Amino acid sequence: MNFTEIAEHRQSCRSYDATKKVEKEKIDAILASARIAPSACNGQPYALTVCYGEKAREVASAVMGMGMNKFAADAPVMIVISEEAYVPTAALGAKVKKNDYRSIDIGIVAAYLTAEATAQGLGTCILGWLDDEKIREICGLEQKVRLVITLGYAKEGDRLRPKKRKECSELIKFVGEE
């Protein structure tokens, strides 16, 4: 698949096949792509914690508060993205420019991770509804948890949904000369 095909096929999976394990080589490929994601000053101000088995089920329970994300219970793998400290140059830039580069970098790594998962034939869903304290305890993390990504095979028959997006004319503005 080329990148446009990946973008067209990637969607938030909300129906996982709980009986189908994700092969280690596919997880390794996903993590290798995440490792090369760009970040401010190449600082990679995040950590990825891959949860399987009982730990994945515990993390799933920590994203299902108030009836949300019930599908997470069937995802065989949960990837927790926690924030880490900036490298000094990115910290200085964030302070001087009043820009949260760490959040941008976490978004980029999540995009790389989910795109590679799609290329590997897997489904993902990026979750921001989570119990930070509970997940930190489950995973032995000190830093704030920013996102959890569910990972697994979609159930058979889970069809590709049409994408509802703004038109380019609503998103894009050209300035200057061609």
C-alpha positions, 0 to 999 in steps of 0.5 A: 500500500502507498501512503494514500491507500493507508490513509484511506484504509485506516479507521478507528477499529471498534470491533476486534477479534479477541481470539486472534493474536497479533504476531510479534513481527507485526508489532516489531514493524509498528514499533520500528516505524514509531521509532523513526517518527519526527519530533522536535529536536529529535527528542522523542518526548514520549515512551511506548509501553506495549501491554499484552494478556492480563495487562492489556485487559487491565489497561482496557478497563482503565479506558472504559470509564462511564461506558466509553470504549467498550470495544477495547476489552477485545483488543489483544494489545494496548499501546500506552503513550506516556510523556517524557521530558523534553530535550533541553533545546526543545524545552527552550523552544517550547518556552520561548515560542509558547508552543507545546511541542510534546503534544505535537510529537505524541500526535505524530508518533501515534500517526506513524504507529497507526499508519504502520498498523494499517499497512500490517493489516491491523486495526487501531483506535487512538483513545484519549478517554483514560484513567491516567493514575490507574494506567500508570499503576498498571504499567509502572509509569511515573509520567503522565499517560497521554494516549492509549492505542488499541491494536488487533485484528478487526472482526471479520465483516468489519467494513471500511466506513466512508470517511466524513471529512471537510472539503479541501476548500474548507481546510486549505488556503493558498497564499503567494505566487505559484 
